[in-house]
């Protein structure tokens, strides 16, 4: 009878320790989850702020300003436009109207 009581006492103690450990782990995991959710909300807010900044940086007026001031670009003008043509050398013995193609 004493053995049975000792076995049952050990089972109750083991169960109690396991219950305490499980509650501790549950609280620890809940705290970690809460921290992760707070960080997620912070990152989402930062992402939205960066999207707004990105849209502000990509306005056509700002791009035009940077193109003219920093890159010294100017609007297209037929008077200053240069056209590049590809010149294919002719193979010897071909007529000029064949354009160097066999």
Secondary structure, DSSP 8 states (H G I E B T S, - for coil): -HHHHHHHHHHHHHHHHHHHHHHHHHHHHHHHHHHHHHHHHHHHHHHHHHHHHHHHHT-HHHHHHHHHHTS------TTT-----------TT--GGGTT--
